[in-house]
Amino acid sequence: MGNTKIPFGLYKSIQDRRLQGDLFALGGKYGYSWILSRDWRLEAEAGIAIGYAWFKENDCDHCGNYYGNGDRIFLLPQLGINVVYIIN
């Protein structure tokens, strides 16, 4: 991830730097499905996960100074609304 603007001013440090690494997350979700007709469904789901990321930090996408390794723990909320069509 690099040279990216995240909405709401979150993670301002990655606007000028590149982070390259891995993320591991574990969590759970709960959802419910409403029957609208024979072929249509409406689903809603909510969940939360905890993620752990480890990465290397550089100045820019393809060049720049190496700043070292880092790691972070993230809280990852998840919300979703789905409209489903069932193909018979």
KEKOL-549337 format. One record per residue: x, y, z of N, C-alpha, C, O in turn; chain; residue in three letters. Coordinates in steps of 0.1 Angstrom, whole numbers. Example, Ala and Ser with C-alpha at 12.3 -4.5 7.8 and 13.67 -1.06 7.14 Angstrom:
+-------+-------+-------+-------+-------+-------+-------+-------+-------+-------+-------+-------+-------+------+
|   n.u |   n.v |   n.w |  ca.u |  ca.v |  ca.w |   c.u |   c.v |   c.w |   o.u |   o.v |   o.w | kette | rest |
+-------+-------+-------+-------+-------+-------+-------+-------+-------+-------+-------+-------+-------+------+
|   132 |   -57 |    78 |   123 |   -45 |    78 |   132 |   -33 |    78 |   142 |   -33 |    85 |     A |  ALA |
|   128 |   -22 |    71 |   137 |   -11 |    71 |   129 |     0 |    79 |   134 |    11 |    80 |     A |  SER |
+-------+-------+-------+-------+-------+-------+-------+-------+-------+-------+-------+-------+-------+------+
// end
This chain:
+-------+-------+-------+-------+-------+-------+-------+-------+-------+-------+-------+-------+-------+------+
|   n.u |   n.v |   n.w |  ca.u |  ca.v |  ca.w |   c.u |   c.v |   c.w |   o.u |   o.v |   o.w | kette | rest |
+-------+-------+-------+-------+-------+-------+-------+-------+-------+-------+-------+-------+-------+------+
|     9 |   -12 |     0 |     0 |     0 |     0 |     9 |    12 |     0 |    18 |    13 |     8 |     A |  MET |
|     7 |    21 |    -9 |    15 |    33 |    -9 |     8 |    44 |   -17 |     0 |    42 |   -26 |     A |  GLY |
|    12 |    57 |   -14 |     6 |    69 |   -20 |    -9 |    68 |   -21 |   -15 |    70 |   -32 |     A |  ASN |
|   -15 |    64 |   -10 |   -30 |    62 |   -10 |   -36 |    71 |     0 |   -31 |    73 |    11 |     A |  THR |
|   -47 |    77 |    -3 |   -55 |    86 |     6 |   -67 |    78 |    11 |   -75 |    73 |     3 |     A |  LYS |
|   -67 |    76 |    24 |   -78 |    68 |    31 |   -88 |    79 |    35 |   -84 |    89 |    41 |     A |  ILE |
|  -101 |    76 |    33 |  -111 |    86 |    37 |  -111 |    89 |    52 |  -106 |    81 |    60 |     A |  PRO |
|  -117 |   101 |    56 |  -118 |   105 |    69 |  -105 |   108 |    76 |  -105 |   109 |    89 |     A |  PHE |
|   -94 |   110 |    69 |   -81 |   113 |    75 |   -75 |   102 |    82 |   -66 |   104 |    90 |     A |  GLY |
|   -79 |    90 |    80 |   -73 |    78 |    87 |   -59 |    75 |    80 |   -58 |    76 |    68 |     A |  LEU |
|   -50 |    70 |    88 |   -37 |    66 |    83 |   -30 |    76 |    74 |   -26 |    72 |    63 |     A |  TYR |
|   -28 |    88 |    79 |   -22 |    98 |    71 |    -7 |    95 |    67 |    -2 |   100 |    58 |     A |  LYS |
|    -1 |    86 |    75 |    13 |    83 |    73 |    15 |    76 |    60 |    27 |    76 |    55 |     A |  SER |
|     5 |    69 |    54 |     8 |    62 |    42 |     5 |    70 |    29 |     7 |    65 |    18 |     A |  ILE |
|     2 |    83 |    31 |     0 |    92 |    19 |    14 |    94 |    12 |    14 |    96 |     0 |     A |  GLN |
|    25 |    95 |    20 |    38 |    98 |    14 |    48 |    86 |    15 |    59 |    87 |    11 |     A |  ASP |
|    43 |    75 |    20 |    52 |    63 |    22 |    46 |    51 |    17 |    33 |    50 |    14 |     A |  ARG |
|    54 |    41 |    15 |    49 |    28 |    10 |    51 |    17 |    21 |    62 |    16 |    26 |     A |  ARG |
|    40 |    10 |    23 |    41 |    -1 |    33 |    39 |   -14 |    25 |    29 |   -15 |    17 |     A |  LEU |
|    48 |   -23 |    27 |    47 |   -36 |    20 |    49 |   -47 |    30 |    59 |   -48 |    38 |     A |  GLN |
|    39 |   -56 |    31 |    39 |   -67 |    41 |    27 |   -76 |    40 |    21 |   -78 |    30 |     A |  GLY |
|    24 |   -81 |    52 |    13 |   -91 |    53 |     3 |   -87 |    64 |     7 |   -80 |    73 |     A |  ASP |
|    -9 |   -93 |    63 |   -19 |   -91 |    73 |   -26 |  -104 |    76 |   -30 |  -111 |    66 |     A |  LEU |
|   -28 |  -107 |    88 |   -35 |  -119 |    93 |   -47 |  -114 |   101 |   -45 |  -105 |   110 |     A |  PHE |
|   -59 |  -119 |    99 |   -71 |  -114 |   106 |   -79 |  -126 |   110 |   -80 |  -136 |   103 |     A |  ALA |
|   -86 |  -125 |   121 |   -95 |  -135 |   126 |  -107 |  -128 |   132 |  -105 |  -119 |   140 |     A |  LEU |
|  -119 |  -132 |   128 |  -131 |  -126 |   134 |  -143 |  -134 |   131 |  -143 |  -146 |   128 |     A |  GLY |
|  -155 |  -128 |   133 |  -167 |  -134 |   131 |  -178 |  -125 |   126 |  -176 |  -113 |   127 |     A |  GLY |
|  -188 |  -131 |   120 |  -199 |  -123 |   114 |  -212 |  -130 |   118 |  -213 |  -142 |   121 |     A |  LYS |
|  -223 |  -121 |   118 |  -236 |  -126 |   120 |  -245 |  -120 |   109 |  -243 |  -108 |   106 |     A |  TYR |
|  -253 |  -128 |   103 |  -262 |  -122 |    92 |  -276 |  -128 |    92 |  -278 |  -138 |    98 |     A |  GLY |
|  -284 |  -122 |    85 |  -298 |  -126 |    84 |  -303 |  -124 |    69 |  -298 |  -115 |    63 |     A |  TYR |
|  -311 |  -133 |    64 |  -316 |  -132 |    51 |  -332 |  -131 |    51 |  -338 |  -139 |    58 |     A |  SER |
|  -337 |  -122 |    44 |  -351 |  -120 |    42 |  -356 |  -125 |    28 |  -349 |  -121 |    18 |     A |  TRP |
|  -366 |  -132 |    27 |  -372 |  -137 |    14 |  -381 |  -126 |     9 |  -391 |  -122 |    15 |     A |  ILE |
|  -377 |  -120 |    -3 |  -385 |  -110 |    -9 |  -395 |  -116 |   -19 |  -407 |  -112 |   -20 |     A |  LEU |
|  -391 |  -126 |   -26 |  -399 |  -134 |   -36 |  -393 |  -147 |   -38 |  -383 |  -151 |   -31 |     A |  SER |
|  -398 |  -155 |   -47 |  -392 |  -168 |   -50 |  -378 |  -168 |   -53 |  -370 |  -177 |   -49 |     A |  ARG |
|  -373 |  -158 |   -61 |  -359 |  -157 |   -66 |  -351 |  -146 |   -59 |  -339 |  -146 |   -61 |     A |  ASP |
|  -357 |  -137 |   -52 |  -349 |  -126 |   -46 |  -348 |  -127 |   -31 |  -358 |  -130 |   -24 |     A |  TRP |
|  -337 |  -123 |   -26 |  -334 |  -123 |   -11 |  -327 |  -109 |    -8 |  -320 |  -104 |   -16 |     A |  ARG |
|  -329 |  -105 |     4 |  -322 |   -93 |    10 |  -314 |   -98 |    22 |  -320 |  -104 |    31 |     A |  LEU |
|  -301 |   -96 |    22 |  -293 |  -101 |    33 |  -286 |   -89 |    40 |  -282 |   -79 |    34 |     A |  GLU |
|  -284 |   -90 |    53 |  -277 |   -80 |    61 |  -267 |   -88 |    70 |  -271 |   -98 |    75 |     A |  ALA |
|  -255 |   -82 |    71 |  -245 |   -89 |    80 |  -237 |   -78 |    87 |  -234 |   -67 |    82 |     A |  GLU |
|  -232 |   -82 |    99 |  -223 |   -74 |   107 |  -213 |   -83 |   114 |  -216 |   -94 |   117 |     A |  ALA |
|  -201 |   -78 |   115 |  -191 |   -86 |   122 |  -179 |   -77 |   126 |  -179 |   -65 |   124 |     A |  GLY |
|  -170 |   -84 |   132 |  -158 |   -77 |   137 |  -146 |   -87 |   136 |  -148 |   -99 |   138 |     A |  ILE |
|  -134 |   -81 |   134 |  -122 |   -90 |   133 |  -111 |   -82 |   139 |  -111 |   -70 |   140 |     A |  ALA |
|  -101 |   -90 |   143 |   -88 |   -84 |   148 |   -78 |   -88 |   138 |   -76 |  -100 |   135 |     A |  ILE |
|   -70 |   -78 |   134 |   -59 |   -81 |   124 |   -46 |   -77 |   129 |   -44 |   -68 |   137 |     A |  GLY |
|   -36 |   -85 |   125 |   -22 |   -82 |   128 |   -14 |   -80 |   115 |   -14 |   -89 |   107 |     A |  TYR |
|    -7 |   -69 |   113 |     0 |   -66 |   101 |    15 |   -64 |   104 |    18 |   -58 |   115 |     A |  ALA |
|    24 |   -70 |    96 |    38 |   -67 |    97 |    43 |   -62 |    83 |    38 |   -68 |    73 |     A |  TRP |
|    51 |   -52 |    83 |    55 |   -46 |    70 |    68 |   -39 |    70 |    74 |   -38 |    81 |     A |  PHE |
|    73 |   -36 |    58 |    85 |   -28 |    56 |    80 |   -14 |    51 |    71 |   -13 |    44 |     A |  LYS |
|    87 |    -4 |    56 |    83 |    10 |    52 |    94 |    17 |    44 |   105 |    18 |    48 |     A |  GLU |
|    90 |    22 |    32 |    99 |    30 |    23 |    93 |    43 |    20 |    81 |    46 |    24 |     A |  ASN |
|   101 |    52 |    13 |    97 |    65 |     9 |    85 |    65 |    -1 |    75 |    72 |     1 |     A |  ASP |
|    87 |    58 |   -12 |    78 |    59 |   -23 |    76 |    46 |   -30 |    81 |    36 |   -25 |     A |  CYS |
|    68 |    45 |   -41 |    64 |    32 |   -47 |    76 |    24 |   -51 |    77 |    12 |   -48 |     A |  ASP |
|    86 |    30 |   -58 |    97 |    22 |   -64 |   111 |    26 |   -60 |   120 |    20 |   -64 |     A |  HIS |
|   111 |    35 |   -51 |   125 |    40 |   -47 |   124 |    46 |   -33 |   114 |    44 |   -26 |     A |  CYS |
|   135 |    52 |   -29 |   134 |    59 |   -16 |   141 |    52 |    -5 |   146 |    41 |    -6 |     A |  GLY |
|   142 |    59 |     6 |   148 |    55 |    18 |   140 |    43 |    25 |   128 |    43 |    24 |     A |  ASN |
|   148 |    34 |    31 |   142 |    23 |    38 |   141 |    28 |    53 |   151 |    31 |    59 |     A |  TYR |
|   129 |    28 |    59 |   127 |    33 |    73 |   127 |    21 |    83 |   127 |    24 |    95 |     A |  TYR |
|   126 |     9 |    78 |   126 |    -2 |    88 |   113 |   -10 |    87 |   105 |    -8 |    79 |     A |  GLY |
|   112 |   -19 |    97 |   101 |   -28 |    98 |    91 |   -22 |   108 |    95 |   -15 |   117 |     A |  ASN |
|    79 |   -26 |   107 |    69 |   -22 |   117 |    58 |   -33 |   118 |    57 |   -42 |   110 |     A |  GLY |
|    50 |   -31 |   128 |    38 |   -40 |   129 |    27 |   -33 |   137 |    30 |   -23 |   144 |     A |  ASP |
|    15 |   -37 |   134 |     3 |   -30 |   141 |    -8 |   -40 |   143 |    -8 |   -51 |   136 |     A |  ARG |
|   -16 |   -38 |   153 |   -28 |   -45 |   155 |   -40 |   -36 |   151 |   -41 |   -25 |   155 |     A |  ILE |
|   -49 |   -42 |   143 |   -61 |   -34 |   138 |   -74 |   -40 |   143 |   -75 |   -52 |   145 |     A |  PHE |
|   -84 |   -32 |   145 |   -97 |   -36 |   148 |  -105 |   -34 |   134 |  -105 |   -22 |   130 |     A |  LEU |
|  -111 |   -44 |   129 |  -117 |   -43 |   115 |  -132 |   -46 |   116 |  -136 |   -57 |   116 |     A |  LEU |
|  -140 |   -35 |   117 |  -154 |   -37 |   117 |  -159 |   -40 |   102 |  -153 |   -36 |    93 |     A |  PRO |
|  -170 |   -48 |   101 |  -175 |   -52 |    88 |  -190 |   -51 |    88 |  -197 |   -56 |    97 |     A |  GLN |
|  -196 |   -44 |    78 |  -210 |   -43 |    76 |  -213 |   -46 |    62 |  -205 |   -43 |    53 |     A |  LEU |
|  -224 |   -52 |    59 |  -228 |   -55 |    45 |  -243 |   -57 |    43 |  -250 |   -62 |    52 |     A |  GLY |
|  -248 |   -52 |    32 |  -261 |   -54 |    27 |  -260 |   -60 |    13 |  -254 |   -54 |     5 |     A |  ILE |
|  -267 |   -71 |    11 |  -266 |   -78 |    -2 |  -280 |   -80 |    -7 |  -290 |   -84 |     0 |     A |  ASN |
|  -282 |   -78 |   -20 |  -294 |   -82 |   -28 |  -290 |   -94 |   -36 |  -280 |   -94 |   -44 |     A |  VAL |
|  -297 |  -105 |   -34 |  -294 |  -118 |   -40 |  -304 |  -123 |   -50 |  -316 |  -123 |   -46 |     A |  VAL |
|  -300 |  -127 |   -62 |  -310 |  -133 |   -71 |  -305 |  -148 |   -73 |  -294 |  -150 |   -76 |     A |  TYR |
|  -315 |  -157 |   -71 |  -312 |  -171 |   -72 |  -315 |  -176 |   -86 |  -326 |  -174 |   -90 |     A |  ILE |
|  -305 |  -182 |   -92 |  -307 |  -187 |  -106 |  -311 |  -201 |  -105 |  -304 |  -210 |   -99 |     A |  ILE |
|  -323 |  -205 |  -110 |  -328 |  -218 |  -109 |  -323 |  -227 |  -120 |  -327 |  -239 |  -121 |     A |  ASN |
+-------+-------+-------+-------+-------+-------+-------+-------+-------+-------+-------+-------+-------+------+
// end
